[in-house]
Amino acid sequence: MLPTIDEIVSNFELLDDWEERYRYLIELGRQMEPLPEEEHRDANKVRGCASQVWLVTTLDDSKGEPRLHLVGDSDAHIVRGLTALLIALYNGKTASEALSTDALALFKGLGLVEHLTPQRSNGVRSMVERIRHDAHAALAAS
């Protein structure tokens, strides 16, 4: 089970160097809820990522506005950790909350923006766009 986004931010700030921070990201990826094998299909792939990334959004609308439940996976350890970070940020939010969440601010605050390759940064943007698309679709359907 993933820690909360606040716990992740606190833990990240305790780590002194980037090697430790990368190891922590990899560990976050290992703590993610596993993506069932049948969900590793083309329809769940996130386009725009250099690595293979799968993201599945399900909705819980039992309490009014739909809430996002995200599960993901990647074939690259660091990217899997970045996926875990985004899942911790967005999971359980209502669609409206997800649309007003600024993932880029989180990544800047953690110093990740300047420590990711351009390809990984593009992949993160693609994952965020996918989550926002799913949130828009959830609102439109409700």
N, C-alpha and C positions, 0 to 999 in steps of 0.2 A: 504494500500500500504506500502510495506517495505521501510525503509530508505536505503540509499546507504551503501555499505560496509564501506566506510570512515566515514559516520555518525555513524554507529554502533560501530566502533572501538573508535571513540571519546567519544560517550556516555558511552561505557563500561569503559573507563579510568576514567570517572568522578565518577563512583560508588565505594564506599570505601570498602564495604564488600561483601562476596560471597552470602549472602542471597539476597542483592539488585541485584547482577548480575544475580542470578538465576531468580528472579522476572522479570528482564528485558528480559531474554531469553524467558520466558513464554509469555511476552507481544509481543515479536517479532513473536512468533508462532501465536498469535491471529491476527496479522496484515497481515499474508500471504494471497495471493490470494486463495480463497477456491478451493479445489479440487472437481470437480463435483462427485456426488455420484456414477455415473456409472464407474468412474475411480478407485474406491476402489475395484479393482479386482486383482486376483492372478498374472496376467501378469505384473502388475505395482508394486508388492511388492518387497521390497529390501530384499534380502536374507542376513542373518548374523546379523540381528538386533534382540535384545531380545524383543523389542516392535514391534508393527506392524507399518511399514513405507511404504508409497506408494510414488512413484516418477514418474512423467510423463515428458518426454522431447519431445518437438516439435521443429521443425527447421524452421527458416526463412532464406531462401537463396536468398531473393530478391536483396541483395546487394553483390553478389559474393559468398564468402565463407559462409557456413551455420553458423547462430547464434543460440545459444541455448536459448530456453524459457522453464523454469522449473516451475513446480507446484508440490507441495507435501503435505503430511499430515501424521500424526501419532496419535496413540491412547494414547500417553503419552505426557503430557504438556512440560516437559523439552526437550524431543526428538523432539517434534514439533518445539520448539525454535531453536534447533540445525539444524534442517532441514531448517528453515527460514534463519539461518546464512549462510548455504551453498548455498541456492538459491540466497541470496544477493551477495555472492562472485562470483558465476558462471553465473547468469542470464544475457543474452544479450551479452555474450562473443562469439567470433567466436570459432569454434571447436579447432583451433590451440591454441588460447589464453587459452581455458579451459584446454588443455593438458599441458600447461606450467604453470598453476596456482598451487601454493603450499598451499593447504588448511591446511596442518599440521603446516606450518610456522605461519599461521594466528592463529590457535588454541593455539600454543605455545606462541605467542605474547600476546594473551589475557589471558594467564594463565589457559586456559581450560584443557590442557593436564593433569595437576596434580590434577584437581578438578572433573574429570569425572571418574565414575567407569570403570573398564576394559570392562564390557559389553557395556556401552555407547560408549567408545572409539572404540570398534570393530564395533559398529553400524555406527559410523561416517565414519570409514574407508570403510565400505561396501557401504555407500551412495556415497562417493568420487569415489570409484571404478566403481560404476554404472554410474555416470556422465561421467567419463573418457571413459568408454566403449561406451556410447552413442556418445561422441565426436569422438572417433575413427571410429565408424560406419558412422557418418555423413561425415567425411572426405573421407572414402572409397567409399561412395555412390556419392560423388560430382565430 
